């Protein structure tokens, strides 16, 4: 009897426990399906679909009052930082550029969230309009001209621009203590050709929202032009050397005669490198970059000083699977420029490191005559040998580094410090048709060598002759100077020259290369 009673109590307790656990539960409802993840593959598909259709400009029209703005008026339109995307929610925030002046195209901007993708909507209240900007009624769907990503580069309590996209496929990256100078581009098409250059545009951006303490940011972009469409991924890692990892896939609509990959655009008005100075200016030098540096597939480092020629100059340095190239600003002293407003000594250098095998091709350097520093007259990019054919995808990736000083990384040995030119003089009379070339080297093992060491200059030329080559260490600064006389050949052919320093047959420096026009 007692045993049976206990059994009843146990059963009652179990029933009560099951009933209690069921209280508060609601019937399960089917969950809504998650939005598919937005990735590079998504942009790639969009680019492929766009390339399958005829090209047309997708931007909404720009109101006439905005199109008529001059440079000063446009510069008087400022974004309000408090309106930035992710303001006080992340290490990064994003500000936007207003449409107007030369920046007439609209770009569509989207935010990528774990829950899906949403558009970033334009509103005039995001901007502060200066007194010189005409007051007009702006359409609600005006949109943006570009965007700028900000990050606490220099001060923890203040966010500085780290990368900005504005105009065609141009973008600029900044590292710590750097100011705007040269630009990068998504792509160059038929630059410096008789047919004329075609400028692709980034038409759409997708910004992946970073975690609150995340120190890198990913964004995607869709590029379009009459010749092709393309998908891009940018991973931005800010720092003393800010790095931007770029991945791209292009879908040609038609044949392209010359494709420029990882293009860089800069300004060189004059400097120590100038073969002949023709500017009446109080500043010693004016340039955003002073040389093209290359690291070839065979391991050789090349330095080509920039010039502002009297006529268009296009040179291609052939290579196989290049290890890197870039437009570099080596003069870092204020005394090189004496311009406290422009601060050319703070302009960054951009180094391009290919990721993967780029195959055969060449780094092409374009130097355009210019009489004003407002013009970007220098281009450099990689031109692959493989032809661009319709409907055949092109894939490439690279790492862009924006820096003031690379230490002993680029290049790892001795480097060219300066290039100077002058007349060859016999007695007091200049020798007609001859030029004196002086190249200063420093860095690497050179700095520890005594002047008594038999450092030798390997110098040679095509299209002319080199003579009276000397090498000496300058006691004033420790630089090693090569001096040589150059005599052009007959006719108007340029003289292509190369020079590097060695000790007992071992190279100590990068190879200086230059094209001297008679």
C-alpha positions as semicolon CSV with decimal commas, in nm:
position;residue;x (nm);y (nm);z (nm)
1;X;0,000;0,000;0,000
2;X;0,282;0,238;0,093
3;X;0,480;0,145;-0,220
4;X;0,181;0,213;-0,445
5;X;0,129;0,559;-0,284
6;X;0,488;0,654;-0,351
7;X;0,445;0,555;-0,714
8;X;0,144;0,786;-0,741
9;X;0,339;1,075;-0,588
10;X;0,627;1,030;-0,832
11;X;0,390;1,025;-1,130
12;X;0,209;1,335;-1,007
13;X;0,541;1,518;-0,961
14;X;0,650;1,431;-1,314
15;X;0,320;1,553;-1,457
16;X;0,352;1,880;-1,264
17;X;0,709;1,927;-1,386
18;X;0,606;1,878;-1,750
19;X;0,314;2,119;-1,709
20;X;0,536;2,384;-1,547
21;X;0,797;2,360;-1,820
22;X;0,531;2,414;-2,084
23;X;0,405;2,740;-1,927
24;X;0,526;3,050;-2,115
25;X;0,616;2,863;-2,432
26;X;0,466;2,995;-2,754
27;X;0,405;2,797;-3,068
28;X;0,704;2,807;-3,303
29;X;0,660;3,009;-3,621
30;X;0,863;2,952;-3,935
31;X;1,163;3,194;-3,952
32;X;1,197;3,423;-4,250
33;X;1,477;3,309;-4,483
34;X;1,805;3,499;-4,436
35;X;1,917;3,734;-4,709
36;X;2,197;3,583;-4,918
37;X;2,541;3,707;-4,815
38;X;2,674;3,995;-5,026
39;X;3,027;3,908;-5,142
40;X;3,270;3,977;-5,424
41;X;3,095;3,701;-5,617
42;X;2,777;3,913;-5,606
43;X;2,951;4,212;-5,763
44;X;3,120;3,986;-6,014
45;X;2,781;3,857;-6,127
46;X;2,645;4,212;-6,155
47;X;2,944;4,318;-6,365
48;X;2,905;4,017;-6,592
49;X;2,536;4,094;-6,641
50;X;2,609;4,457;-6,718
51;X;2,880;4,368;-6,970
52;X;2,629;4,153;-7,154
53;X;2,423;4,465;-7,233
54;X;2,514;4,776;-7,437
55;X;2,684;5,051;-7,239
56;X;2,497;5,365;-7,136
57;X;2,552;5,632;-6,873
58;X;2,336;5,547;-6,575
59;X;2,377;5,870;-6,379
60;X;2,079;6,099;-6,319
61;X;2,115;6,447;-6,476
62;X;2,301;6,713;-6,278
63;X;2,107;7,038;-6,216
64;X;2,248;7,323;-6,424
65;X;2,328;7,536;-6,119
66;X;2,559;7,261;-5,984
67;X;2,719;7,195;-6,322
68;X;2,813;7,565;-6,349
69;X;2,998;7,576;-6,015
70;X;3,363;7,674;-6,042
71;X;3,641;7,511;-5,841
72;X;3,625;7,758;-5,551
73;X;3,247;7,734;-5,524
74;X;3,255;7,356;-5,526
75;X;3,529;7,355;-5,262
76;X;3,294;7,557;-5,040
77;X;3,055;7,261;-5,005
78;X;3,149;7,064;-4,692
79;X;3,014;6,741;-4,554
80;X;2,893;6,756;-4,192
81;X;3,096;6,496;-3,994
82;X;2,802;6,422;-3,764
83;X;2,610;6,293;-4,068
84;X;2,878;6,034;-4,151
85;X;2,782;5,672;-4,197
86;X;2,871;5,475;-3,878
87;X;2,937;5,797;-3,685
88;X;3,057;5,696;-3,334
89;X;2,969;5,334;-3,405
90;X;3,297;5,208;-3,548
91;X;3,669;5,285;-3,589
92;X;3,569;5,389;-3,941
93;X;3,314;5,629;-4,069
94;X;3,226;5,735;-4,423
95;X;3,166;6,085;-4,553
96;X;3,037;6,176;-4,898
97;X;3,118;6,422;-5,176
98;X;2,848;6,643;-5,324
99;X;2,784;6,643;-5,697
100;X;2,887;6,954;-5,890
101;X;3,165;7,123;-6,089
102;X;3,350;6,849;-6,287
103;X;3,208;6,574;-6,069
104;X;2,876;6,540;-6,247
105;X;2,824;6,163;-6,234
106;X;2,613;6,011;-5,959
107;X;2,743;5,704;-5,776
108;X;2,507;5,470;-5,596
109;X;2,614;5,380;-5,242
110;X;2,491;5,086;-5,034
111;X;2,562;4,960;-4,684
112;X;2,620;4,586;-4,641
113;X;2,479;4,456;-4,311
114;X;2,445;4,101;-4,174
115;X;2,072;4,135;-4,239
116;X;2,114;4,247;-4,599
117;X;2,192;4,549;-4,817
118;X;2,036;4,894;-4,786
119;X;2,093;5,211;-4,991
120;X;2,259;5,517;-4,837
121;X;2,021;5,804;-4,911
122;X;2,134;6,156;-5,003
123;X;1,991;6,456;-4,820
124;X;2,100;6,823;-4,850
125;X;2,116;6,850;-4,469
126;X;2,427;6,630;-4,479
127;X;2,619;6,924;-4,628
128;X;2,712;7,278;-4,537
129;X;2,692;7,516;-4,832
130;X;2,920;7,821;-4,829
131;X;2,813;8,174;-4,914
132;X;2,946;8,147;-5,266
133;X;2,726;7,847;-5,354
134;X;2,399;7,947;-5,529
135;X;2,087;7,858;-5,331
136;X;1,881;7,616;-5,541
137;X;1,622;7,353;-5,470
138;X;1,808;7,021;-5,482
139;X;1,624;6,706;-5,592
140;X;1,580;6,433;-5,333
141;X;1,740;6,173;-5,560
142;X;2,050;6,382;-5,639
143;X;2,287;6,124;-5,490
144;X;2,660;6,153;-5,424
145;X;2,967;6,210;-5,640
146;X;3,197;5,993;-5,428
147;X;3,296;5,897;-5,077
148;X;3,575;5,929;-4,823
149;X;3,659;5,671;-4,556
150;X;3,789;5,814;-4,225
151;X;3,989;5,652;-3,944
152;X;4,187;5,780;-3,639
153;X;4,523;5,778;-3,820
154;X;4,702;6,058;-3,636
155;X;4,498;6,133;-3,320
156;X;4,276;5,891;-3,126
157;X;3,997;6,146;-3,087
158;X;3,990;6,260;-3,449
159;X;3,922;6,070;-3,768
160;X;4,133;6,147;-4,074
161;X;4,067;6,053;-4,438
162;X;4,235;5,723;-4,524
163;X;4,094;5,656;-4,871
164;X;3,870;5,863;-5,098
165;X;3,694;5,783;-5,427
166;X;3,600;6,082;-5,644
167;X;3,574;6,116;-6,020
168;X;3,584;5,836;-6,280
169;X;3,777;5,548;-6,117
170;X;4,022;5,768;-5,921
171;X;4,101;5,700;-5,558
172;X;4,358;5,830;-5,311
173;X;4,498;5,648;-5,008
174;X;4,675;5,812;-4,714
175;X;4,898;5,680;-4,438
176;X;5,000;5,846;-4,114
177;X;5,120;6,211;-4,142
178;X;5,059;6,217;-4,518
179;X;4,885;6,477;-4,733
180;X;4,704;6,431;-5,062
181;X;4,929;6,406;-5,367
182;X;4,923;6,148;-5,643
183;X;4,620;5,932;-5,729
184;X;4,547;5,571;-5,812
185;X;4,282;5,453;-6,056
186;X;4,078;5,143;-6,101
187;X;4,181;5,105;-6,465
188;X;4,335;5,291;-6,760
189;X;4,217;5,233;-7,116
190;X;4,406;5,354;-7,426
191;X;4,613;5,612;-7,238
192;X;4,840;5,820;-7,464
193;X;4,703;5,674;-7,788
194;X;4,596;5,846;-8,107
195;X;4,240;5,723;-8,055
196;X;4,215;5,904;-7,720
197;X;4,181;5,777;-7,366
198;X;3,863;5,616;-7,236
199;X;3,783;5,679;-6,870
200;X;3,593;5,404;-6,685
201;X;3,374;5,507;-6,391
202;X;3,293;5,344;-6,059
203;X;2,913;5,360;-6,070
204;X;2,821;5,170;-5,752
205;X;2,981;5,112;-5,411
206;X;2,893;4,864;-5,137
207;X;3,039;4,939;-4,792
208;X;3,067;4,645;-4,554
209;X;2,987;4,764;-4,204
210;X;3,288;4,686;-3,979
211;X;3,269;4,560;-3,621
212;X;3,312;4,836;-3,357
213;X;3,684;4,770;-3,299
214;X;3,770;4,632;-3,643
215;X;4,088;4,788;-3,790
216;X;4,029;4,702;-4,155
217;X;3,741;4,776;-4,386
218;X;3,609;4,611;-4,702
219;X;3,422;4,780;-4,982
220;X;3,313;4,665;-5,327
221;X;3,274;4,866;-5,645
222;X;3,125;4,818;-5,989
223;X;3,318;4,973;-6,279
224;X;3,169;5,047;-6,620
225;X;3,279;5,198;-6,951
226;X;3,200;5,152;-7,323
227;X;3,469;4,883;-7,350
228;X;3,407;4,674;-7,038
229;X;3,252;4,629;-6,697
230;X;3,436;4,514;-6,387
231;X;3,398;4,402;-6,025
232;X;3,638;4,535;-5,758
233;X;3,708;4,455;-5,397
234;X;3,911;4,691;-5,175
235;X;4,036;4,588;-4,831
236;X;4,175;4,895;-4,653
237;X;4,424;4,859;-4,368
238;X;4,522;5,203;-4,227
239;X;4,858;5,269;-4,061
240;X;5,193;5,441;-4,096
241;X;5,196;5,260;-4,428
242;X;4,833;5,232;-4,534
243;X;4,771;4,927;-4,750
244;X;4,484;4,869;-4,992
245;X;4,443;4,515;-5,124
246;X;4,268;4,522;-5,460
247;X;4,101;4,233;-5,639
248;X;3,937;4,282;-5,977
249;X;3,764;4,087;-6,250
250;X;3,692;4,253;-6,584
251;X;3,440;4,156;-6,852
252;X;3,523;4,316;-7,190
253;X;3,244;4,415;-7,426
254;X;3,493;4,467;-7,709
255;X;3,862;4,461;-7,796
256;X;4,085;4,705;-7,607
257;X;4,411;4,812;-7,771
258;X;4,592;4,907;-7,448
259;X;4,483;4,811;-7,098
260;X;4,655;4,978;-6,803
261;X;4,641;4,777;-6,479
262;X;4,697;4,939;-6,138
263;X;4,739;5,288;-6,291
264;X;4,897;5,570;-6,093
265;X;4,869;5,939;-6,183
266;X;5,094;6,215;-6,050
267;X;5,240;6,562;-6,113
268;X;5,596;6,662;-6,196
269;X;5,656;7,024;-6,291
270;X;6,031;7,052;-6,226
271;X;6,302;6,940;-5,984
272;X;6,665;6,833;-5,958
273;X;6,575;6,561;-6,208
274;X;6,484;6,813;-6,477
275;X;6,718;6,794;-6,773
276;X;6,642;7,158;-6,853
277;X;6,456;7,392;-6,616
278;X;6,227;7,641;-6,788
279;X;6,014;7,782;-6,504
280;X;6,050;8,119;-6,335
281;X;5,952;8,007;-5,984
282;X;6,092;8,082;-5,637
283;X;6,059;7,720;-5,521
284;X;6,353;7,479;-5,573
285;X;6,124;7,189;-5,680
286;X;5,755;7,132;-5,754
287;X;5,631;6,773;-5,784
288;X;5,411;6,507;-5,621
289;X;5,651;6,230;-5,732
290;X;6,009;6,244;-5,854
291;X;6,067;5,895;-5,991
292;X;5,932;5,565;-6,120
293;X;6,067;5,267;-5,925
294;X;6,043;4,909;-6,050
295;X;6,132;4,565;-5,915
296;X;6,156;4,334;-6,212
297;X;6,075;3,966;-6,237
298;X;6,449;3,889;-6,243
299;X;6,502;4,075;-5,914
300;X;6,662;4,393;-6,052
301;X;6,561;4,727;-5,898
302;X;6,524;5,017;-6,143
303;X;6,492;5,392;-6,081
304;X;6,376;5,626;-6,356
305;X;6,376;5,998;-6,263
306;X;6,068;6,183;-6,388
307;X;6,078;6,479;-6,623
308;X;5,843;6,737;-6,769
309;X;5,925;6,702;-7,139
310;X;5,866;6,948;-7,421
311;X;5,665;6,683;-7,607
312;X;5,473;6,372;-7,506
313;X;5,704;6,088;-7,397
314;X;5,586;5,727;-7,365
315;X;5,829;5,455;-7,250
316;X;5,753;5,092;-7,173
317;X;5,984;4,879;-6,959
318;X;5,926;4,519;-7,066
319;X;5,917;4,250;-6,799
320;X;5,788;3,905;-6,710
321;X;5,595;3,858;-6,384
322;X;5,696;4,190;-6,222
323;X;5,749;4,205;-5,847
324;X;5,646;4,568;-5,808
325;X;5,642;4,925;-5,937
326;X;5,541;5,266;-5,811
327;X;5,558;5,643;-5,837
328;X;5,780;5,763;-5,554
329;X;5,848;6,092;-5,375
330;X;6,205;6,061;-5,243
331;X;6,281;6,424;-5,160
332;X;6,148;6,455;-4,804
333;X;6,308;6,775;-4,676
334;X;6,119;7,103;-4,656
335;X;6,425;7,273;-4,805
336;X;6,367;7,075;-5,127
337;X;6,046;7,274;-5,186
338;X;6,024;7,572;-4,943
339;X;5,644;7,569;-4,979
340;X;5,463;7,562;-4,640
341;X;5,120;7,566;-4,807
342;X;5,166;7,278;-5,054
343;X;5,389;7,065;-4,826
344;X;5,519;6,854;-5,113
345;X;5,749;6,675;-4,866
346;X;5,437;6,509;-4,714
347;X;5,301;6,376;-5,043
348;X;5,285;5,993;-5,031
349;X;5,459;5,738;-5,249
350;X;5,249;5,452;-5,393
351;X;5,402;5,108;-5,435
352;X;5,216;4,837;-5,631
353;X;5,294;4,474;-5,542
354;X;5,129;4,224;-5,779
355;X;4,961;3,928;-5,610
356;X;4,996;3,622;-5,829
357;X;5,165;3,590;-6,166
358;X;5,097;3,883;-6,398
359;X;5,280;3,721;-6,689
360;X;5,447;3,913;-6,969
361;X;5,403;4,282;-7,035
362;X;5,560;4,611;-6,935
363;X;5,540;4,905;-6,698
364;X;5,450;5,203;-6,915
365;X;5,551;5,557;-6,815
366;X;5,371;5,852;-6,972
367;X;5,517;6,203;-6,930
368;X;5,300;6,488;-7,061
369;X;5,423;6,845;-7,111
370;X;5,279;7,080;-6,850
371;X;5,318;7,447;-6,759
372;X;5,112;7,442;-6,437
373;X;5,121;7,232;-6,122
374;X;4,743;7,190;-6,127
375;X;4,774;6,929;-6,403
376;X;4,850;6,563;-6,337
377;X;5,095;6,495;-6,619
378;X;5,252;6,163;-6,515
379;X;5,098;5,817;-6,561
380;X;5,238;5,473;-6,482
381;X;5,065;5,136;-6,515
382;X;5,118;4,774;-6,616
383;X;5,029;4,676;-6,974
384;X;4,986;4,298;-7,020
385;X;5,100;4,138;-7,344
386;X;4,790;3,917;-7,357
387;X;4,534;4,092;-7,582
388;X;4,196;4,197;-7,445
389;X;3,923;4,009;-7,628
390;X;3,545;4,042;-7,598
391;X;3,376;3,817;-7,341
392;X;3,710;3,679;-7,208
393;X;3,738;3,766;-6,836
394;X;4,055;3,931;-6,700
395;X;4,152;3,876;-6,336
396;X;4,422;4,045;-6,131
397;X;4,498;4,149;-5,775
398;X;4,761;4,363;-5,608
399;X;4,859;4,541;-5,288
400;X;4,892;4,921;-5,292
401;X;5,107;5,072;-5,015
402;X;5,098;5,447;-4,938
403;X;5,409;5,556;-4,747
404;X;5,646;5,841;-4,666
405;X;5,947;5,622;-4,594
406;X;5,988;5,253;-4,677
407;X;6,309;5,210;-4,475
408;X;6,519;4,948;-4,650
409;X;6,222;4,764;-4,807
410;X;6,182;4,940;-5,144
411;X;6,462;4,908;-5,251
412;X;6,664;4,702;-4,999
413;X;7,008;4,835;-5,107
414;X;7,158;5,161;-5,225
415;X;6,931;5,401;-5,407
416;X;6,949;5,707;-5,629
417;X;6,933;6,024;-5,419
418;X;6,940;6,279;-5,699
419;X;6,999;6,326;-6,072
420;X;7,138;6,649;-6,210
421;X;7,226;6,775;-6,557
422;X;7,449;7,049;-6,686
423;X;7,670;7,152;-6,978
424;X;8,004;6,992;-7,056
425;X;8,257;7,276;-7,035
426;X;8,607;7,290;-7,179
427;X;8,784;7,584;-7,023
428;X;8,499;7,833;-7,009
429;X;8,322;7,723;-7,327
430;X;8,023;7,479;-7,326
431;X;8,067;7,190;-7,567
432;X;7,782;7,189;-7,816
433;X;7,566;6,876;-7,822
434;X;7,704;6,722;-7,501
435;X;7,553;6,699;-7,152
436;X;7,703;6,639;-6,810
437;X;7,511;6,390;-6,592
438;X;7,560;6,363;-6,215
439;X;7,395;6,078;-6,021
440;X;7,418;6,059;-5,640
441;X;7,370;5,720;-5,467
442;X;7,333;5,644;-5,094
443;X;7,197;5,377;-4,860
444;X;7,259;5,009;-4,806
445;X;7,624;4,899;-4,785
446;X;7,736;5,221;-4,952
447;X;7,703;5,415;-4,626
448;X;7,963;5,197;-4,449
449;X;8,226;5,201;-4,726
450;X;8,537;5,416;-4,699
451;X;8,626;5,647;-4,989
452;X;8,928;5,425;-5,057
453;X;8,708;5,131;-5,159
454;X;8,718;5,066;-5,537
455;X;8,346;5,133;-5,596
456;X;8,285;5,109;-5,970
457;X;8,013;5,256;-6,192
458;X;7,861;5,022;-6,450
459;X;7,732;5,270;-6,707
460;X;7,625;5,220;-7,067
461;X;7,405;5,380;-7,328
462;X;7,227;5,317;-7,657
463;X;7,169;5,591;-7,912
464;X;7,476;5,781;-7,792
465;X;7,812;5,756;-7,618
466;X;7,919;5,789;-7,255
467;X;8,265;5,909;-7,158
468;X;8,478;6,034;-6,869
469;X;8,292;5,831;-6,603
470;X;8,413;5,900;-6,248
471;X;8,303;5,786;-5,901
472;X;8,374;5,969;-5,577
473;X;8,241;5,979;-5,223
474;X;8,136;6,329;-5,122
475;X;8,279;6,416;-4,778
476;X;8,003;6,672;-4,717
477;X;7,715;6,421;-4,705
478;X;7,862;6,072;-4,765
479;X;7,685;6,028;-5,099
480;X;7,860;5,846;-5,382
481;X;7,854;6,053;-5,699
482;X;7,884;5,928;-6,055
483;X;7,978;6,191;-6,313
484;X;7,972;6,121;-6,686
485;X;7,959;6,301;-7,018
486;X;7,695;6,202;-7,273
487;X;7,712;6,264;-7,645
488;X;7,395;6,189;-7,844
489;X;7,421;6,004;-8,174
490;X;7,325;6,146;-8,508
491;X;6,972;6,265;-8,575
492;X;6,701;6,324;-8,317
493;X;6,711;5,982;-8,152
494;X;6,710;5,985;-7,769
495;X;6,993;5,837;-7,564
496;X;6,886;5,556;-7,329
497;X;7,123;5,529;-7,033
498;X;7,169;5,294;-6,739
499;X;7,404;5,303;-6,441
500;X;7,458;5,126;-6,109
501;X;7,741;5,093;-5,856
502;X;7,921;4,770;-5,775
503;X;8,211;4,653;-5,560
504;X;8,421;4,359;-5,683
505;X;8,142;4,269;-5,925
506;X;7,862;4,270;-5,666
507;X;7,582;4,524;-5,723
508;X;7,545;4,776;-5,441
509;X;7,258;4,983;-5,576
510;X;6,948;4,990;-5,787
511;X;6,992;5,066;-6,157
512;X;6,944;5,427;-6,262
513;X;6,785;5,457;-6,605
514;X;6,704;5,764;-6,810
515;X;6,616;5,877;-7,161
516;X;6,797;6,195;-7,266
517;X;6,651;6,377;-7,563
518;X;6,900;6,573;-7,776
